Amino acid sequence: MFPSSHAVLVMAESSPPNTLNFNVGVLGHVDSGKTSFARAAFTVPLPEHLRESCGDRQYDSLQFTLVDCTGHASLIRTIIGSAQIIDLRMLVVDVVKGMQTQTAECLLIGQLTCSHTIVILNKTDLLPSCPIIAVAAKPGGPEFPETDEPQGITGLIDLLKAQAFFPHRDPSGSLLMAVDHCFSIRGQGTVITGNILQGSLSVNDTVEIPALKVFMYFYTKLYNTYTTNQNFGVMLPRNENGDCSPTSQEERADFFSFDWEFHHLDEYLTCQTEDIHGNTCRLAFHGKLLEGFEDKNYTETALPRLKISKDKQKEGAVERVTDDYTVIGRNLFKKETNLQLFVGLKVTLSTGEMGSIEGGFGQSGKIKIRIPEGLKEETKQLLSSSSKKKGKGGAKNESSKLEETKPDAQPVTIYLNFKRYIYDPHKKMVQS
């Protein structure tokens, strides 16, 4: 048995060698009764279902070793360490206090380390007149087909009928109604549904929303008067939809997604060390350790092995056409950029052609792009330049014909997509 203050493995010397040892973890919030429940380990004859499935391994008895995990918030590391050696967990819940902070933490830790669980409601003697019913409304969960009948529902219905009584209702006082829904019926008016919290309401009564005549429906039957704690519907003739609305408001929450396998903090986070008794679960997420760093120079030796990249995109424009297979691009790089780092990278034109960077053109950051498949005729028309160039001997060559001015000329965008590994000391650009 593991004491609740620390976790030390103790092997009983008197245990026979043919005894199957089975570790059972006892988890729960502090003072939920774990230690009282797990005071000693015990040995029982080996059950038949284990005797049949043990195969060549022959056991005569089954010994349960109870791992009494601590419930203190400050010893959460001990709970995590103890959970690594258990085969089955017993989650002890104080039936009076219900789900507490460390109960939720132990529940999450157990889900990650052990798939077999027994939930124990302890201190039931403190609720002598409170019956407890075990119910499985959807055996197997929502993923299972509707084949198995609900379990415990019949006993629950019988208990509800036996526990029914006449509650106190006070119809006096001013009407106070909680509205939960409203809708309109064409030609009739607006219908509001809700529950009377105080007072009563009858046909032709005047409510806070102006009305001349009110019809009230209790499911499919018509009643004249309703009192406290009755759920009903009220029709308000000649009221527009929107005159009455529920007082509660809903706001869509933005949840973050879990898509990181590595996170490197450039700065340390500080927190108050004494605040260990918070009333919220401290387990936010879990993961599997991929690699541990022990070298103090891990940023230079270990981090480059992690292929963590960022997607980059640069955009420029085609300035002019040199020939059917070559274009000149601009606005993709600055004039001080080392263009040799980008030679050979693939680019895509907004018109669909694929090409690669051959090198720089001039000293202003322009580049020369090679299109292996050649430019489309539509692209040539879009890229017609406003200047005319003459070839050798004063005659216009083929490239100058493509550069004649056209009034409907439109810019063609150049896209350069690549990724860069954030821990690469050479900052290389990589394309898939």
C-alpha positions in Angstrom: 0.0 0.0 0.0 1.3 3.5 -0.9 1.0 6.0 1.9 -0.7 9.3 1.0 2.3 11.4 1.7 4.7 9.8 -0.8 4.8 7.0 -3.3 7.3 4.2 -2.5 7.0 0.7 -4.0 6.9 -2.0 -1.3 7.0 -5.6 -2.2 5.7 -8.0 0.4 8.2 -10.8 1.0 5.4 -13.2 2.0 3.7 -13.0 -1.3 4.0 -16.3 -3.1 5.6 -16.3 -6.6 2.4 -17.5 -8.2 0.3 -14.5 -7.1 -0.9 -12.0 -9.7 -0.3 -8.5 -8.4 -2.9 -6.0 -9.5 -2.3 -2.3 -8.7 -5.5 -0.3 -7.9 -5.2 3.4 -7.6 -7.4 5.3 -5.1 -7.8 8.9 -6.3 -10.0 11.8 -5.2 -10.2 15.2 -3.5 -8.6 15.7 -0.1 -10.7 14.5 2.8 -13.0 12.5 0.5 -12.2 9.3 2.5 -9.5 7.7 0.4 -7.2 6.6 3.2 -10.0 5.2 5.3 -11.2 3.3 2.2 -7.7 1.9 1.4 -6.2 0.9 4.7 -4.7 -2.4 3.7 -3.9 -4.6 0.7 -5.6 -7.9 0.5 -5.4 -11.2 -1.3 -8.3 -13.2 -2.8 -8.5 -16.4 -4.8 -7.9 -15.9 -8.5 -11.3 -15.3 -10.3 -12.3 -17.8 -12.9 -12.3 -15.3 -15.8 -8.7 -14.5 -15.1 -7.8 -18.2 -14.6 -9.2 -19.0 -18.0 -7.3 -16.1 -19.8 -3.9 -16.4 -18.1 -2.7 -19.0 -20.6 0.7 -20.4 -19.7 1.1 -18.1 -16.7 -0.4 -20.0 -13.8 -1.6 -18.1 -10.7 -3.3 -19.3 -7.6 -4.3 -16.0 -6.1 -4.9 -12.4 -6.9 -3.3 -9.7 -4.7 -4.7 -6.1 -4.9 -2.1 -3.5 -4.1 -3.9 -0.2 -3.3 -2.1 2.9 -4.3 -3.4 5.6 -2.0 -2.9 8.8 -4.0 -2.8 12.1 -2.2 -5.6 14.5 -2.7 -3.7 17.8 -1.8 -3.5 20.4 -4.5 0.2 21.0 -3.7 1.1 17.4 -4.4 -0.3 17.2 -7.9 3.1 15.8 -9.2 2.8 12.9 -6.8 -0.7 12.1 -8.1 0.6 12.1 -11.7 3.5 9.9 -10.7 1.3 7.4 -8.8 -1.1 7.2 -11.7 1.6 5.8 -14.0 1.8 2.4 -12.1 -1.9 1.6 -11.5 -3.9 -0.9 -13.5 -7.3 0.2 -12.3 -8.4 3.4 -10.6 -11.1 3.9 -8.0 -12.3 7.5 -8.0 -13.6 8.4 -4.5 -16.2 11.1 -4.5 -17.5 12.8 -1.4 -21.3 12.4 -1.9 -22.0 15.4 0.2 -19.6 17.8 -1.6 -19.9 16.3 -5.0 -17.4 17.0 -7.8 -14.5 19.1 -6.3 -11.4 20.6 -7.8 -9.0 17.7 -7.3 -11.8 15.3 -8.2 -11.8 16.8 -11.7 -8.0 16.7 -11.9 -7.9 13.1 -10.8 -10.6 12.3 -13.3 -8.6 13.8 -16.1 -5.3 12.2 -15.0 -7.0 8.8 -14.8 -8.4 9.2 -18.4 -4.8 9.7 -19.7 -3.2 6.9 -17.7 -5.8 4.2 -17.0 -8.9 3.2 -19.0 -10.5 1.1 -16.2 -12.4 3.1 -13.6 -14.7 2.4 -10.6 -16.5 5.5 -9.2 -17.2 5.2 -5.4 -19.6 7.5 -3.7 -18.3 7.8 -0.1 -19.9 9.1 3.1 -23.4 8.0 2.0 -24.2 7.7 5.7 -24.4 11.5 5.9 -27.4 11.4 3.6 -29.5 8.8 5.2 -32.8 9.9 3.6 -31.4 10.6 0.1 -31.8 7.6 -2.3 -29.1 7.0 -4.9 -30.2 5.5 -8.3 -27.7 4.2 -10.9 -29.0 5.0 -14.4 -27.6 4.5 -17.9 -30.0 6.3 -20.2 -27.9 5.6 -23.4 -25.7 2.4 -22.8 -22.5 2.7 -24.7 -22.8 6.4 -25.3 -24.0 8.3 -28.3 -21.9 6.4 -30.8 -23.6 3.1 -30.1 -26.8 2.0 -31.9 -30.2 2.1 -30.3 -30.2 -1.6 -29.4 -29.8 -1.8 -25.7 -32.6 -0.7 -23.4 -31.9 2.1 -20.8 -30.8 0.8 -17.5 -32.3 1.9 -14.2 -35.0 4.0 -15.7 -37.8 1.9 -14.3 -36.4 2.1 -10.8 -36.0 5.9 -11.3 -39.6 6.3 -12.3 -40.8 4.3 -9.4 -38.7 6.4 -7.0 -40.0 9.6 -8.5 -43.6 8.5 -8.0 -42.8 7.5 -4.4 -41.1 10.8 -3.7 -43.9 13.0 -5.2 -45.6 15.5 -2.8 -47.8 18.6 -2.9 -45.4 21.6 -3.2 -46.3 24.9 -1.7 -47.7 27.4 -4.2 -48.6 31.0 -3.4 -50.9 32.5 -6.1 -51.0 35.9 -4.3 -49.0 39.0 -5.2 -48.2 40.7 -8.5 -47.6 38.7 -11.6 -43.9 37.9 -12.3 -43.2 35.7 -15.3 -39.9 34.4 -16.7 -40.1 34.4 -20.5 -38.1 31.7 -22.3 -39.4 31.9 -25.8 -41.6 34.0 -28.1 -42.9 33.6 -31.7 -45.7 35.1 -33.8 -48.7 33.5 -35.5 -50.0 35.2 -38.6 -53.4 36.7 -38.0 -53.4 36.0 -34.3 -50.6 37.8 -32.6 -47.4 37.1 -30.6 -47.1 34.0 -28.3 -44.8 34.0 -25.4 -44.0 31.0 -23.3 -42.5 30.8 -19.8 -43.0 30.1 -16.2 -44.9 32.1 -13.5 -42.5 32.9 -10.6 -45.0 34.8 -8.6 -48.8 35.5 -8.6 -51.2 34.2 -11.1 -52.6 35.0 -14.6 -56.1 34.6 -16.0 -57.9 35.2 -19.3 -58.4 38.9 -20.0 -55.9 39.9 -17.4 -53.8 43.0 -18.2 -50.1 42.2 -18.2 -47.1 44.5 -18.5 -47.1 44.3 -22.3 -50.4 46.0 -23.4 -53.0 43.5 -24.6 -56.8 43.6 -25.2 -57.5 39.9 -25.0 -55.3 37.0 -23.9 -55.7 33.3 -24.7 -53.6 30.8 -22.6 -52.7 27.3 -23.7 -51.4 24.5 -21.4 -50.0 22.1 -24.0 -53.1 21.1 -26.0 -55.7 22.1 -23.4 -57.3 25.5 -22.8 -57.3 26.8 -19.3 -58.6 30.0 -17.7 -56.1 30.5 -14.9 -52.5 29.7 -14.2 -50.6 30.0 -11.0 -47.0 29.8 -9.7 -44.5 27.4 -11.3 -46.8 26.4 -14.2 -45.2 26.5 -17.7 -47.6 27.8 -20.3 -48.1 30.0 -23.4 -49.8 33.4 -23.6 -51.1 34.9 -26.9 -50.9 38.7 -27.1 -53.1 39.9 -30.0 -52.0 42.9 -32.1 -48.4 42.8 -30.9 -45.5 42.8 -33.3 -42.8 40.1 -33.3 -40.0 41.6 -31.2 -42.1 43.5 -28.7 -41.2 40.8 -26.2 -38.0 38.8 -26.0 -36.2 36.7 -23.4 -34.0 38.7 -21.0 -31.0 36.4 -21.4 -28.4 36.8 -24.1 -26.1 34.4 -25.8 -22.7 35.2 -27.1 -20.6 32.8 -29.2 -17.4 31.8 -27.5 -14.1 31.6 -29.4 -12.2 28.5 -28.5 -8.5 27.9 -29.3 -7.4 24.8 -31.1 -4.7 22.3 -30.1 -2.4 22.1 -33.0 1.1 22.6 -31.4 3.7 19.9 -30.9 6.4 22.2 -29.7 6.3 25.5 -27.8 9.4 27.5 -26.9 9.0 30.3 -24.4 11.3 33.3 -24.9 10.3 34.6 -21.5 9.4 32.9 -18.3 5.9 33.1 -16.9 5.5 34.1 -13.3 2.6 33.1 -11.0 1.8 33.2 -7.3 3.2 30.1 -5.6 0.9 30.2 -2.6 -2.3 30.0 -4.7 -2.6 26.2 -4.7 -6.2 26.0 -3.5 -7.9 27.5 -6.5 -11.4 26.3 -7.2 -10.7 25.5 -10.9 -9.1 22.6 -12.5 -5.5 23.3 -13.3 -5.1 20.7 -16.1 -5.5 22.6 -19.4 -4.0 20.2 -21.9 -1.8 17.1 -22.3 0.7 15.8 -24.8 3.5 13.3 -25.5 7.1 14.4 -25.0 8.9 14.2 -28.4 12.4 15.1 -27.4 14.1 16.4 -24.2 16.9 19.0 -24.3 19.8 18.6 -21.8 22.5 20.6 -23.5 22.7 24.2 -22.3 23.4 25.2 -25.9 20.2 23.5 -27.1 19.2 26.5 -29.2 22.2 25.7 -31.5 22.5 21.9 -31.2 19.0 20.5 -30.6 16.5 23.0 -31.9 17.7 22.9 -35.5 16.6 19.2 -35.6 13.0 20.3 -35.0 11.5 20.9 -38.4 9.1 23.7 -37.3 8.4 26.0 -40.2 6.5 29.2 -41.1 4.8 29.6 -44.4 5.9 32.7 -46.3 4.5 34.4 -49.4 5.9 37.3 -51.4 4.0 39.1 -54.1 5.2 41.2 -57.0 4.2 42.2 -60.5 5.5 41.4 -64.0 7.0 44.5 -65.5 7.5 43.4 -69.1 8.1 40.5 -71.4 11.6 39.7 -72.7 10.6 36.8 -74.9 8.0 34.0 -75.0 9.8 32.2 -72.1 11.2 35.1 -70.0 9.6 37.9 -68.0 11.0 40.6 -65.8 9.5 41.0 -62.3 9.5 43.9 -59.8 8.3 44.7 -56.3 9.1 41.2 -55.1 12.4 42.1 -53.3 14.1 45.2 -52.1 17.2 46.4 -53.8 19.4 45.4 -50.9 18.1 41.8 -50.9 20.6 39.1 -51.7 18.9 37.6 -54.7 21.3 34.7 -54.9 19.4 33.1 -52.0 16.2 32.9 -54.1 17.7 31.6 -57.4 16.0 28.4 -58.4 12.8 29.0 -56.4 9.5 28.4 -58.1 7.0 31.2 -58.7 3.5 31.2 -60.1 1.8 33.9 -62.2 -1.7 35.0 -61.5 -2.6 33.8 -65.0 -1.5 30.2 -64.2 2.0 29.9 -65.6 4.7 28.2 -63.5 8.3 29.5 -63.6 11.5 29.8 -61.7 13.8 32.7 -60.7 17.0 32.8 -62.8 18.6 35.7 -61.1 18.6 39.5 -60.7 18.0 42.1 -63.3 19.7 45.4 -62.7 20.4 46.9 -59.3 16.9 47.8 -58.1 15.7 44.4 -56.9 14.1 43.3 -60.2 14.4 39.6 -61.1 14.4 37.5 -64.3 11.9 34.7 -64.4 12.0 31.7 -66.7 8.7 30.1 -67.9 9.6 26.6 -69.2 6.2 26.0 -70.8 6.0 29.5 -72.4 3.5 32.3 -71.9 -0.1 32.0 -72.9 -1.4 34.2 -75.7 -3.8 35.8 -73.3 -0.9 36.5 -70.9 1.1 38.1 -73.7 -1.7 40.5 -74.5 -2.0 41.5 -70.8 1.7 42.1 -70.5 2.0 44.3 -73.6 4.4 47.0 -72.6 4.0 50.8 -73.1 7.5 51.1 -74.6 8.8 50.0 -78.0 12.2 48.5 -78.4 14.1 48.1 -81.6 16.2 45.1 -82.4 19.5 45.0 -84.2 19.5 46.8 -87.6 16.6 48.9 -86.6 14.0 46.2 -87.2 11.6 45.1 -84.6 12.2 41.6 -83.3 9.6 39.2 -81.9 10.0 40.4 -78.3 9.3 44.0 -79.3 6.1 43.0 -80.9 4.9 41.7 -77.6 5.7 45.0 -75.9 3.4 47.3 -78.0 1.0 49.4 -75.9 -2.5 48.2 -75.5 -5.3 50.2 -73.8 -6.6 47.2 -71.9 -3.3 46.1 -70.4 -3.7 44.6 -66.9 -1.0 43.8 -64.3 0.0 40.2 -63.8 0.9 39.2 -60.2 3.9 37.0 -59.2 3.5 34.7 -56.2 6.5 33.2 -54.4 5.5 30.7 -51.8 8.1 29.0 -49.5 8.6 28.0 -45.9 11.5 28.7 -43.6 12.5 26.6 -40.6 12.5 29.0 -37.6 15.4 27.3 -35.9 17.6 26.9 -39.0 20.8 28.9 -38.4 21.2 29.4 -42.2 17.6 30.6 -42.7 17.2 28.7 -45.9 14.0 28.9 -48.0 12.4 25.6 -48.7 9.7 24.7 -51.2 7.7 21.5 -51.2 
